[in-house]
Amino acid sequence: AIYLSGYNVSVGKKGEKIHDDHFYLLFNAHYESLNFVLPPADYGNRWIKDIDTENGFTNGETTFNPGDSINVCARCMVILRCPYVAPI
């Protein structure tokens, strides 16, 4: 699995920090399905399944919480997204 942080992704024209969503990419090259455990809340408080190569694009209705277990089918990939929330 790979975690891609959306914090301080870039700097804008006025020097402002630009933020984006976080992404968690789960790769299973094994010939059997595998379970992956999501990272703790420090990495994201809600994960939305955007792509599952077994089923294609999803409608964003499948969500997961930190520490949840996700089953990834054999030779498949799942992309999860944690939406960026601007601090108040």
N, CA, C and O atoms as a GROMACS GRO file, in nm:
protein
  352
    1ALA      N    1   0.084  -0.118   0.000
    1ALA     CA    2   0.000   0.000   0.000
    1ALA      C    3   0.088   0.124   0.000
    1ALA      O    4   0.200   0.123   0.052
    2ILE      N    5   0.036   0.230  -0.060
    2ILE     CA    6   0.106   0.358  -0.065
    2ILE      C    7   0.012   0.467  -0.018
    2ILE      O    8  -0.103   0.475  -0.062
    3TYR      N    9   0.061   0.553   0.072
    3TYR     CA   10  -0.014   0.668   0.121
    3TYR      C   11   0.039   0.794   0.053
    3TYR      O   12   0.160   0.819   0.056
    4LEU      N   13  -0.049   0.871  -0.008
    4LEU     CA   14  -0.012   0.997  -0.071
    4LEU      C   15  -0.080   1.112   0.003
    4LEU      O   16  -0.202   1.126  -0.002
    5SER      N   17   0.000   1.193   0.070
    5SER     CA   18  -0.053   1.303   0.149
    5SER      C   19  -0.088   1.422   0.060
    5SER      O   20  -0.016   1.453  -0.034
    6GLY      N   21  -0.200   1.486   0.090
    6GLY     CA   22  -0.243   1.604   0.016
    6GLY      C   23  -0.204   1.734   0.082
    6GLY      O   24  -0.233   1.841   0.028
    7TYR      N   25  -0.137   1.729   0.198
    7TYR     CA   26  -0.098   1.852   0.267
    7TYR      C   27   0.025   1.913   0.201
    7TYR      O   28   0.121   1.843   0.168
    8ASN      N   29   0.021   2.045   0.183
    8ASN     CA   30   0.132   2.121   0.126
    8ASN      C   31   0.181   2.061  -0.005
    8ASN      O   32   0.301   2.045  -0.027
    9VAL      N   33   0.087   2.028  -0.091
    9VAL     CA   34   0.120   1.967  -0.220
    9VAL      C   35   0.200   2.063  -0.307
    9VAL      O   36   0.291   2.022  -0.379
   10SER      N   37   0.165   2.190  -0.300
   10SER     CA   38   0.226   2.287  -0.387
   10SER      C   39   0.216   2.425  -0.323
   10SER      O   40   0.159   2.441  -0.215
   11VAL      N   41   0.273   2.524  -0.391
   11VAL     CA   42   0.265   2.663  -0.346
   11VAL      C   43   0.203   2.744  -0.458
   11VAL      O   44   0.243   2.734  -0.574
   12GLY      N   45   0.103   2.826  -0.422
   12GLY     CA   46   0.035   2.908  -0.522
   12GLY      C   47   0.114   3.031  -0.562
   12GLY      O   48   0.224   3.054  -0.512
   13LYS      N   49   0.057   3.110  -0.650
   13LYS     CA   50   0.123   3.230  -0.703
   13LYS      C   51   0.154   3.333  -0.594
   13LYS      O   52   0.250   3.409  -0.606
   14LYS      N   53   0.073   3.335  -0.490
   14LYS     CA   54   0.092   3.432  -0.381
   14LYS      C   55   0.168   3.371  -0.264
   14LYS      O   56   0.175   3.431  -0.157
   15GLY      N   57   0.224   3.252  -0.283
   15GLY     CA   58   0.299   3.187  -0.176
   15GLY      C   59   0.214   3.104  -0.082
   15GLY      O   60   0.265   3.048   0.015
   16GLU      N   61   0.084   3.096  -0.110
   16GLU     CA   62  -0.005   3.019  -0.023
   16GLU      C   63   0.015   2.870  -0.045
   16GLU      O   64   0.044   2.826  -0.157
   17LYS      N   65  -0.001   2.793   0.062
   17LYS     CA   66   0.011   2.647   0.051
   17LYS      C   67  -0.116   2.591  -0.011
   17LYS      O   68  -0.227   2.631   0.026
   18ILE      N   69  -0.099   2.501  -0.104
   18ILE     CA   70  -0.213   2.439  -0.171
   18ILE      C   71  -0.227   2.296  -0.118
   18ILE      O   72  -0.130   2.220  -0.116
   19HIS      N   73  -0.348   2.261  -0.077
   19HIS     CA   74  -0.376   2.128  -0.021
   19HIS      C   75  -0.470   2.053  -0.115
   19HIS      O   76  -0.542   2.112  -0.195
   20ASP      N   77  -0.467   1.921  -0.104
   20ASP     CA   78  -0.552   1.835  -0.186
   20ASP      C   79  -0.598   1.719  -0.099
   20ASP      O   80  -0.562   1.710   0.019
   21ASP      N   81  -0.678   1.631  -0.156
   21ASP     CA   82  -0.722   1.510  -0.085
   21ASP      C   83  -0.602   1.419  -0.061
   21ASP      O   84  -0.500   1.428  -0.130
   22HIS      N   85  -0.616   1.331   0.038
   22HIS     CA   86  -0.517   1.224   0.060
   22HIS      C   87  -0.563   1.103  -0.020
   22HIS      O   88  -0.682   1.085  -0.044
   23PHE      N   89  -0.467   1.020  -0.061
   23PHE     CA   90  -0.500   0.898  -0.134
   23PHE      C   91  -0.428   0.780  -0.071
   23PHE      O   92  -0.315   0.793  -0.022
   24TYR      N   93  -0.493   0.664  -0.072
   24TYR     CA   94  -0.433   0.540  -0.023
   24TYR      C   95  -0.451   0.436  -0.132
   24TYR      O   96  -0.564   0.400  -0.164
   25LEU      N   97  -0.342   0.389  -0.189
   25LEU     CA   98  -0.345   0.294  -0.300
   25LEU      C   99  -0.309   0.155  -0.248
   25LEU      O  100  -0.203   0.137  -0.188
   26LEU      N  101  -0.396   0.059  -0.271
   26LEU     CA  102  -0.377  -0.078  -0.224
   26LEU      C  103  -0.354  -0.168  -0.345
   26LEU      O  104  -0.439  -0.177  -0.433
   27PHE      N  105  -0.240  -0.233  -0.348
   27PHE     CA  106  -0.202  -0.321  -0.460
   27PHE      C  107  -0.195  -0.465  -0.412
   27PHE      O  108  -0.131  -0.494  -0.311
   28ASN      N  109  -0.260  -0.556  -0.483
   28ASN     CA  110  -0.251  -0.698  -0.452
   28ASN      C  111  -0.206  -0.772  -0.577
   28ASN      O  112  -0.285  -0.794  -0.669
   29ALA      N  113  -0.079  -0.811  -0.580
   29ALA     CA  114  -0.025  -0.886  -0.694
   29ALA      C  115  -0.033  -1.037  -0.669
   29ALA      O  116   0.007  -1.117  -0.754
   30HIS      N  117  -0.083  -1.076  -0.551
   30HIS     CA  118  -0.091  -1.216  -0.514
   30HIS      C  119  -0.204  -1.286  -0.590
   30HIS      O  120  -0.296  -1.220  -0.641
   31TYR      N  121  -0.198  -1.418  -0.599
   31TYR     CA  122  -0.302  -1.493  -0.671
   31TYR      C  123  -0.427  -1.518  -0.586
   31TYR      O  124  -0.524  -1.574  -0.635
   32GLU      N  125  -0.424  -1.478  -0.458
   32GLU     CA  126  -0.541  -1.487  -0.370
   32GLU      C  127  -0.572  -1.347  -0.316
   32GLU      O  128  -0.486  -1.260  -0.316
   33SER      N  129  -0.695  -1.328  -0.271
   33SER     CA  130  -0.730  -1.198  -0.213
   33SER      C  131  -0.655  -1.177  -0.082
   33SER      O  132  -0.618  -1.272  -0.014
   34LEU      N  133  -0.631  -1.050  -0.048
   34LEU     CA  134  -0.560  -1.013   0.073
   34LEU      C  135  -0.636  -0.904   0.148
   34LEU      O  136  -0.704  -0.822   0.087
   35ASN      N  137  -0.623  -0.904   0.280
   35ASN     CA  138  -0.681  -0.798   0.362
   35ASN      C  139  -0.575  -0.693   0.393
   35ASN      O  140  -0.460  -0.726   0.424
   36PHE      N  141  -0.614  -0.568   0.384
   36PHE     CA  142  -0.529  -0.455   0.419
   36PHE      C  143  -0.598  -0.379   0.533
   36PHE      O  144  -0.721  -0.367   0.534
   37VAL      N  145  -0.521  -0.329   0.627
   37VAL     CA  146  -0.575  -0.250   0.737
   37VAL      C  147  -0.540  -0.104   0.712
   37VAL      O  148  -0.425  -0.069   0.688
   38LEU      N  149  -0.642  -0.017   0.719
   38LEU     CA  150  -0.621   0.125   0.695
   38LEU      C  151  -0.541   0.188   0.809
   38LEU      O  152  -0.548   0.142   0.923
   39PRO      N  153  -0.465   0.292   0.778
   39PRO     CA  154  -0.384   0.359   0.880
   39PRO      C  155  -0.471   0.431   0.982
   39PRO      O  156  -0.591   0.448   0.961
   40PRO      N  157  -0.410   0.475   1.095
   40PRO     CA  158  -0.486   0.544   1.200
   40PRO      C  159  -0.538   0.680   1.152
   40PRO      O  160  -0.504   0.727   1.044
   41ALA      N  161  -0.622   0.741   1.236
   41ALA     CA  162  -0.690   0.867   1.202
   41ALA      C  163  -0.594   0.982   1.170
   41ALA      O  164  -0.635   1.078   1.104
   42ASP      N  165  -0.470   0.975   1.215
   42ASP     CA  166  -0.372   1.079   1.182
   42ASP      C  167  -0.354   1.092   1.030
   42ASP      O  168  -0.314   1.198   0.982
   43TYR      N  169  -0.382   0.987   0.956
   43TYR     CA  170  -0.364   0.984   0.811
   43TYR      C  171  -0.492   1.018   0.735
   43TYR      O  172  -0.486   1.052   0.617
   44GLY      N  173  -0.604   1.007   0.799
   44GLY     CA  174  -0.732   1.036   0.735
   44GLY      C  175  -0.845   0.983   0.821
   44GLY      O  176  -0.836   0.873   0.876
   45ASN      N  177  -0.953   1.061   0.832
   45ASN     CA  178  -1.063   1.021   0.920
   45ASN      C  179  -1.177   0.949   0.849
   45ASN      O  180  -1.264   0.891   0.915
   46ARG      N  181  -1.178   0.952   0.716
   46ARG     CA  182  -1.282   0.880   0.640
   46ARG      C  183  -1.229   0.855   0.500
   46ARG      O  184  -1.183   0.948   0.433
   47TRP      N  185  -1.234   0.732   0.457
   47TRP     CA  186  -1.181   0.693   0.326
   47TRP      C  187  -1.296   0.652   0.234
   47TRP      O  188  -1.384   0.576   0.274
   48ILE      N  189  -1.294   0.703   0.112
   48ILE     CA  190  -1.396   0.673   0.012
   48ILE      C  191  -1.332   0.589  -0.098
   48ILE      O  192  -1.227   0.625  -0.151
   49LYS      N  193  -1.397   0.478  -0.132
   49LYS     CA  194  -1.346   0.394  -0.241
   49LYS      C  195  -1.383   0.458  -0.374
   49LYS      O  196  -1.501   0.470  -0.408
   50ASP      N  197  -1.281   0.501  -0.450
   50ASP     CA  198  -1.304   0.563  -0.580
   50ASP      C  199  -1.288   0.464  -0.695
   50ASP      O  200  -1.365   0.468  -0.792
   51ILE      N  201  -1.188   0.376  -0.685
   51ILE     CA  202  -1.162   0.281  -0.792
   51ILE      C  203  -1.129   0.145  -0.733
   51ILE      O  204  -1.054   0.134  -0.637
   52ASP      N  205  -1.187   0.042  -0.792
   52ASP     CA  206  -1.156  -0.097  -0.759
   52ASP      C  207  -1.144  -0.168  -0.893
   52ASP      O  208  -1.242  -0.181  -0.965
   53THR      N  209  -1.023  -0.214  -0.927
   53THR     CA  210  -1.005  -0.271  -1.061
   53THR      C  211  -1.087  -0.397  -1.085
   53THR      O  212  -1.102  -0.439  -1.200
   54GLU      N  213  -1.139  -0.457  -0.980
   54GLU     CA  214  -1.228  -0.571  -1.000
   54GLU      C  215  -1.362  -0.523  -1.055
   54GLU      O  216  -1.423  -0.589  -1.139
   55ASN      N  217  -1.408  -0.406  -1.006
   55ASN     CA  218  -1.541  -0.356  -1.042
   55ASN      C  219  -1.539  -0.224  -1.118
   55ASN      O  220  -1.644  -0.179  -1.163
   56GLY      N  221  -1.424  -0.161  -1.134
   56GLY     CA  222  -1.414  -0.032  -1.204
   56GLY      C  223  -1.439   0.085  -1.110
   56GLY      O  224  -1.420   0.073  -0.988
   57PHE      N  225  -1.480   0.196  -1.166
   57PHE     CA  226  -1.509   0.314  -1.086
   57PHE      C  227  -1.628   0.288  -0.995
   57PHE      O  228  -1.720   0.215  -1.032
   58THR      N  229  -1.625   0.348  -0.877
   58THR     CA  230  -1.737   0.331  -0.785
   58THR      C  231  -1.813   0.463  -0.776
   58THR      O  232  -1.768   0.565  -0.828
   59ASN      N  233  -1.927   0.460  -0.712
   59ASN     CA  234  -2.009   0.580  -0.699
   59ASN      C  235  -1.977   0.659  -0.572
   59ASN      O  236  -2.047   0.754  -0.540
   60GLY      N  237  -1.872   0.621  -0.501
   60GLY     CA  238  -1.832   0.693  -0.380
   60GLY      C  239  -1.916   0.662  -0.258
   60GLY      O  240  -1.902   0.729  -0.156
   61GLU      N  241  -2.002   0.562  -0.267
   61GLU     CA  242  -2.089   0.529  -0.153
   61GLU      C  243  -2.021   0.436  -0.052
   61GLU      O  244  -2.068   0.425   0.061
   62THR      N  245  -1.914   0.370  -0.091
   62THR     CA  246  -1.844   0.279   0.000
   62THR      C  247  -1.739   0.358   0.075
   62THR      O  248  -1.644   0.410   0.015
   63THR      N  249  -1.755   0.366   0.207
   63THR     CA  250  -1.660   0.440   0.289
   63THR      C  251  -1.602   0.350   0.397
   63THR      O  252  -1.661   0.249   0.435
   64PHE      N  253  -1.485   0.390   0.446
   64PHE     CA  254  -1.416   0.315   0.550
   64PHE      C  255  -1.362   0.411   0.654
   64PHE      O  256  -1.340   0.529   0.626
   65ASN      N  257  -1.341   0.360   0.774
   65ASN     CA  258  -1.286   0.437   0.885
   65ASN      C  259  -1.143   0.394   0.912
   65ASN      O  260  -1.101   0.286   0.869
   66PRO      N  261  -1.067   0.478   0.983
   66PRO     CA  262  -0.931   0.437   1.020
   66PRO      C  263  -0.932   0.302   1.091
   66PRO      O  264  -1.018   0.276   1.175
   67GLY      N  265  -0.836   0.217   1.058
   67GLY     CA  266  -0.825   0.085   1.121
   67GLY      C  267  -0.914  -0.022   1.061
   67GLY      O  268  -0.902  -0.139   1.097
   68ASP      N  269  -1.004   0.016   0.970
   68ASP     CA  270  -1.089  -0.084   0.905
   68ASP      C  271  -1.004  -0.176   0.818
   68ASP      O  272  -0.896  -0.138   0.771
   69SER      N  273  -1.053  -0.297   0.798
   69SER     CA  274  -0.987  -0.394   0.712
   69SER      C  275  -1.058  -0.395   0.576
   69SER      O  276  -1.181  -0.396   0.569
   70ILE      N  277  -0.980  -0.396   0.470
   70ILE     CA  278  -1.035  -0.397   0.334
   70ILE      C  279  -0.980  -0.519   0.261
   70ILE      O  280  -0.859  -0.544   0.262
   71ASN      N  281  -1.069  -0.594   0.198
   71ASN     CA  282  -1.028  -0.709   0.120
   71ASN      C  283  -1.007  -0.665  -0.025
   71ASN      O  284  -1.097  -0.608  -0.087
   72VAL      N  285  -0.888  -0.692  -0.078
   72VAL     CA  286  -0.856  -0.661  -0.217
   72VAL      C  287  -0.841  -0.793  -0.292
   72VAL      O  288  -0.761  -0.879  -0.254
   73CYS      N  289  -0.918  -0.808  -0.397
   73CYS     CA  290  -0.917  -0.933  -0.475
   73CYS      C  291  -0.782  -0.959  -0.538
   73CYS      O  292  -0.699  -0.868  -0.552
   74ALA      N  293  -0.762  -1.083  -0.575
   74ALA     CA  294  -0.636  -1.125  -0.638
   74ALA      C  295  -0.606  -1.040  -0.761
   74ALA      O  296  -0.692  -1.014  -0.844
   75ARG      N  297  -0.479  -0.996  -0.768
   75ARG     CA  298  -0.429  -0.920  -0.882
   75ARG      C  299  -0.515  -0.797  -0.913
   75ARG      O  300  -0.543  -0.766  -1.029
   76CYS      N  301  -0.556  -0.729  -0.807
   76CYS     CA  302  -0.638  -0.609  -0.822
   76CYS      C  303  -0.577  -0.492  -0.745
   76CYS      O  304  -0.482  -0.509  -0.668
   77MET      N  305  -0.633  -0.375  -0.768
   77MET     CA  306  -0.590  -0.254  -0.700
   77MET      C  307  -0.714  -0.176  -0.657
   77MET      O  308  -0.815  -0.174  -0.726
   78VAL      N  309  -0.704  -0.112  -0.541
   78VAL     CA  310  -0.812  -0.027  -0.489
   78VAL      C  311  -0.752   0.110  -0.459
   78VAL      O  312  -0.644   0.119  -0.400
   79ILE      N  313  -0.822   0.216  -0.499
   79ILE     CA  314  -0.780   0.351  -0.467
   79ILE      C  315  -0.884   0.413  -0.375
   79ILE      O  316  -1.002   0.422  -0.408
   80LEU      N  317  -0.836   0.456  -0.258
   80LEU     CA  318  -0.921   0.523  -0.160
   80LEU      C  319  -0.882   0.670  -0.153
   80LEU      O  320  -0.766   0.706  -0.174
   81ARG      N  321  -0.980   0.755  -0.123
   81ARG     CA  322  -0.956   0.899  -0.114
   81ARG      C  323  -1.014   0.951   0.017
   81ARG      O  324  -1.126   0.917   0.055
   82CYS      N  325  -0.935   1.033   0.085
   82CYS     CA  326  -0.981   1.103   0.205
   82CYS      C  327  -0.996   1.250   0.168
   82CYS      O  328  -0.895   1.317   0.145
   83PRO      N  329  -1.118   1.302   0.163
   83PRO     CA  330  -1.139   1.440   0.118
   83PRO      C  331  -1.069   1.541   0.210
   83PRO      O  332  -1.068   1.526   0.332
   84TYR      N  333  -1.010   1.643   0.148
   84TYR     CA  334  -0.945   1.749   0.223
   84TYR      C  335  -1.052   1.833   0.294
   84TYR      O  336  -1.152   1.871   0.234
   85VAL      N  337  -1.029   1.861   0.420
   85VAL     CA  338  -1.117   1.946   0.499
   85VAL      C  339  -1.034   2.064   0.548
   85VAL      O  340  -0.938   2.045   0.623
   86ALA      N  341  -1.070   2.183   0.506
   86ALA     CA  342  -0.995   2.302   0.547
   86ALA      C  343  -1.014   2.327   0.697
   86ALA      O  344  -1.125   2.312   0.748
   87PRO      N  345  -0.906   2.364   0.767
   87PRO     CA  346  -0.919   2.392   0.910
   87PRO      C  347  -1.010   2.512   0.933
   87PRO      O  348  -1.018   2.603   0.850
   88ILE      N  349  -1.079   2.510   1.044
   88ILE     CA  350  -1.172   2.619   1.078
   88ILE      C  351  -1.100   2.728   1.154
   88ILE      O  352  -1.161   2.828   1.191
   0.00000   0.00000   0.00000
